[in-house]
Amino acid sequence: MRQYHCPDGQLYVAEAGRGPIGGYDPSRLAAPSPSVPGGQLQFGNTGVIARIDSNSGATSRILSNLPSVAIPANEPTFRSPVAADALGPTDITFADGLAYFLIGLGTNPANRTILNAPQLGFLAVADLRGSTPPQLI
């Protein structure tokens, strides 16, 4: 969890994700981690924007399948049972009825190409009232 915001009395949370679903996959593209020597980052769509109801506490994922990069679980160098060093959706805010959030990168911009993840490291905008996917700006 990175940051939250409450524009309408509800709590909105940007969740960075965990990179690829299912953990480390040696057949997937990987890039070097900038913070874990020998660690390998992999891309996946596990980032989320969630809303927590201020009355009931119920959580609902209002945007999912968002870009995420992380050292995945069971990566051979880091050897953690859970993902680490994750970046994805972060820092959400609202203006004019739209949600704006950052999609983190945290590594050399050239790694976008290596990971086949051109959407990392950008500002995204979404209308949470509709079904239009987020747009990078």
C-alpha positions in Angstrom: 0.0 0.0 0.0 1.4 3.4 -0.9 -0.9 6.3 -0.4 -4.6 7.0 0.3 -7.0 9.8 -0.4 -10.6 10.6 0.7 -12.4 12.8 -1.9 -15.9 11.7 -1.2 -15.7 10.4 2.3 -14.4 7.0 1.0 -10.8 5.9 1.4 -8.9 5.2 -1.9 -5.7 3.2 -1.8 -3.1 2.7 -4.5 -1.6 -0.8 -4.2 1.7 -1.4 -6.0 1.1 -5.0 -6.7 3.6 -7.9 -6.7 4.9 -8.0 -10.3 3.9 -11.2 -12.1 1.1 -13.4 -10.9 2.5 -16.7 -9.7 5.9 -15.6 -8.7 9.2 -15.8 -10.5 9.1 -17.3 -14.0 12.5 -18.0 -15.7 10.8 -17.8 -19.1 9.7 -14.2 -18.6 11.8 -11.1 -19.3 13.7 -9.8 -16.3 15.7 -6.6 -15.5 18.3 -6.0 -12.8 16.9 -4.6 -9.5 18.5 -1.3 -8.6 18.3 -2.0 -4.9 18.9 -5.7 -4.4 22.3 -6.9 -5.9 21.6 -9.8 -8.2 17.8 -9.5 -7.8 15.7 -9.6 -11.0 12.6 -7.5 -11.6 9.7 -8.9 -13.6 6.6 -7.2 -14.8 3.0 -8.2 -14.2 -0.5 -6.6 -14.0 -1.1 -7.0 -10.3 -1.5 -3.3 -9.3 -4.8 -2.1 -7.9 -6.7 1.0 -6.9 -9.1 0.1 -4.1 -11.9 1.9 -2.3 -12.6 1.3 1.4 -16.1 2.1 2.5 -16.0 4.6 5.4 -19.1 3.1 7.0 -18.7 -0.6 6.6 -14.9 -1.0 6.1 -15.6 -3.2 3.0 -12.9 -3.0 0.4 -13.6 -3.1 -3.3 -11.1 -3.1 -6.1 -12.3 -0.4 -8.5 -9.3 -0.6 -10.9 -7.3 -3.8 -11.2 -4.8 -5.4 -13.6 -2.6 -2.3 -13.4 1.1 -2.4 -14.2 3.5 -3.6 -11.5 7.2 -4.5 -11.4 8.8 -6.3 -8.5 11.3 -9.0 -7.5 8.8 -11.8 -7.6 8.2 -14.4 -5.0 10.8 -17.2 -5.3 13.2 -15.3 -7.4 16.4 -17.3 -7.3 18.8 -14.6 -5.9 16.4 -12.9 -3.4 14.7 -16.2 -2.4 11.7 -14.7 -0.6 8.3 -16.4 -0.5 6.7 -13.0 -1.2 7.4 -10.3 -3.7 9.7 -7.4 -2.8 10.8 -4.1 -4.2 7.4 -3.6 -5.8 6.4 -0.5 -7.7 3.1 0.1 -9.5 0.2 2.4 -8.7 1.3 5.0 -6.1 0.1 8.4 -4.9 -3.5 8.8 -5.8 -5.3 12.2 -5.9 -8.5 13.5 -7.5 -9.4 16.6 -9.5 -12.5 17.5 -11.6 -14.1 14.0 -11.0 -11.0 12.1 -12.2 -8.5 10.0 -10.4 -4.8 10.7 -11.0 -2.1 8.2 -9.9 1.5 7.5 -10.6 2.7 4.2 -12.0 6.1 3.7 -10.5 9.2 2.5 -12.3 12.1 2.7 -9.7 14.7 1.5 -12.2 16.6 2.6 -15.3 14.0 3.8 -17.9 15.7 1.5 -20.4 14.2 -1.4 -18.4 10.8 -0.5 -19.8 11.9 -2.0 -23.0 13.7 -5.0 -21.4 10.5 -5.8 -19.4 8.2 -5.0 -22.3 6.4 -2.6 -19.9 6.1 0.8 -21.6 3.5 1.9 -19.2 5.8 2.1 -16.1 7.0 5.4 -14.8 4.0 7.6 -15.9 1.1 9.5 -14.6 -2.3 7.9 -15.3 -5.8 9.3 -15.2 -9.1 7.4 -14.8 -12.8 8.1 -14.5 -13.7 5.8 -11.6 -17.4 6.2 -12.4 -17.1 4.6 -15.9 -15.6 1.6 -17.5 -12.9 3.3 -19.6 -9.4 2.0 -18.8 -6.9 4.4 -17.3 -4.9 6.6 -19.8 -1.3 7.5 -19.5 -0.6 11.2 -19.6 
